Amino acid sequence: MEASTYLQPITRTEQGLDPQDWSELRQLGHRMVDDMIDHLATIAQRPVWQPIPSEVRQRFRTSPPVDGEGAEKAYEDFRRYVLPYAEGNLHPRFWAWVIGAGSGLGMLADMLAAGINPNLGSGDHAPTLVERQVIDWMKQALGFPAESSGLLVTGASMANIIGLAVARHAKAGINVKEDGLFPAPARMMFYGSSETHNSIIKGLQLLGFGKQSFCPIGAGTDFKINIAALQDAISRHKHDGLKPLCVIGNAGTVNTGAVDDLAGLADLCAEHGLWFHVDGAIGAPLAISDSLRPMLRGMERADSLAFDLHKWMQMPYDVGCVLVRDESQHREAFSEAAGYLSRMPRGLCSGERWLSDYGPELSRGFRALKVWMCLKEHGLRKYGELFEQNIEQARYLAGLVESSEELELVARGELNIICLRYRGRVRDEQSLNALNRELLMRLQEQGIAAPSVAILGGKFALRVSICNHRSRSEDFDLFVREALRIGREIEKSAA
Ligand SMILES: Cc1ncc(COP(=O)(O)O)c(C=O)c1O
């Protein structure tokens, strides 16, 4: 036998990334857990948000460390330069955009997930069963059939893209997987209210349809889609030779939390043979609550449903979910064979269907674990009660605003979103907008509260979106008091 030319002794000292001394990492880990639990336990005593000083910003502009500085130093940098200047969404008076407040067990679950570090795109291992079980639980909670499919993703933007991609696969009438959109005889059209989230537009751009394929339909004063106008648009487009393909229903719009008449949309889609996608990023989980479920009637008839778990379900970022009624359409839209991903009858490479067959990503983290553990910790009922609590708090805040002569309730959705502005004695719209812009920034800079922006009918408003399990009625009292104080201050200085 000839000697192999490969068989040479290894001359370098072999090394890895594990520490020499595990006890040091253990101690550091214990400190991290203690620090973070203290941080959570005392969050209400800190400013909601604070500006990042320029010397801190500067720290993020250095070159990559070529020689390591050690775990202690890395953690110290996190504690000093990252932790104090975080987004603020753990705080009870954080009500910006639609951002959940996370949870202690969710945080620890993410550590466990990274600890075992599986890739959920492939293979036969228990973490994939965790994700499948979470998807099954969500199907049951939201009224989707047991045989439907689903996937956990980064958030509702990706969930929307996946839903729209399956719609394209199922309804385009051409072989998009093979030929793309080139053979399409007519522009394909997607419909949703003018309140539809911009992730739908981004999805259509990414999928090759372009923004022109989205037809925004007017919404009424209740911000819900006008179904008669939708019907007209579909008929007009058919007459003009376009191809209506999909209707997007909203279960909780981003501006005001409006829920479309989903049953009406499901009927219309059935009548015209269109795909019915529901963007339930904010509102879909409300179906968990017996008292809130009726407002979502028709959502369970969607062909695809996108929703978030990191918003109102309070799971740490990031995690969203897509459910698709027809499992085979979902799988066909995304599966693509590759020799190195061949399935074996037994062993790690077994399992006919892998989670990567249901979405664009092959490598997928274990975001399912935090959902699985938090649902086990609290149970669905608790989440339902928290939704109801936030909606009651929104009503309470609307009441506080209405009872003040100096504040104006600009919009009040049926869920958890309130848009308001300071009026004082200012009457000119331009000055009011400038005043309220300043008010918003001062509320944030002074660490009092973090609402975000809404611009409704040209009015600049403070948008308070309550999906926060830490908010209490005193937080809304304080917010209104401080908004009035700062509003008066600005009004006086401008006079
Ligand atoms: C209605 C709606 N759809 C989709 C999204 C996008 O969700 P994500 O930010 O989780 O991607 C949002 C985000 O706020 C939303 O409000």
PDBQT file of the ligand as one rigid body, heavy atoms in Angstrom, charges set to zero:
ROOT
HETATM    1  C1  LIG A 501     -49.756  45.350  11.087  1.00  0.00    +0.000 C 
HETATM    2  C2  LIG A 501     -48.306  45.016  11.034  1.00  0.00    +0.000 A 
HETATM    3  N1  LIG A 501     -47.872  44.136  10.111  1.00  0.00    +0.000 NA
HETATM    4  C3  LIG A 501     -46.590  43.781  10.013  1.00  0.00    +0.000 A 
HETATM    5  C4  LIG A 501     -45.646  44.318  10.850  1.00  0.00    +0.000 A 
HETATM    6  C5  LIG A 501     -44.213  43.901  10.727  1.00  0.00    +0.000 C 
HETATM    7  O1  LIG A 501     -43.886  43.126  11.835  1.00  0.00    +0.000 OA
HETATM    8  P1  LIG A 501     -42.365  42.865  12.266  1.00  0.00    +0.000 P 
HETATM    9  O2  LIG A 501     -41.873  44.201  12.705  1.00  0.00    +0.000 OA
HETATM   10  O3  LIG A 501     -42.473  41.901  13.375  1.00  0.00    +0.000 OA
HETATM   11  O4  LIG A 501     -41.648  42.346  11.084  1.00  0.00    +0.000 OA
HETATM   12  C6  LIG A 501     -46.039  45.245  11.821  1.00  0.00    +0.000 A 
HETATM   13  C7  LIG A 501     -45.054  45.872  12.696  1.00  0.00    +0.000 C 
HETATM   14  O5  LIG A 501     -45.354  46.724  13.505  1.00  0.00    +0.000 OA
HETATM   15  C8  LIG A 501     -47.404  45.595  11.922  1.00  0.00    +0.000 A 
HETATM   16  O6  LIG A 501     -47.838  46.467  12.830  1.00  0.00    +0.000 OA
ENDROOT
TORSDOF 0
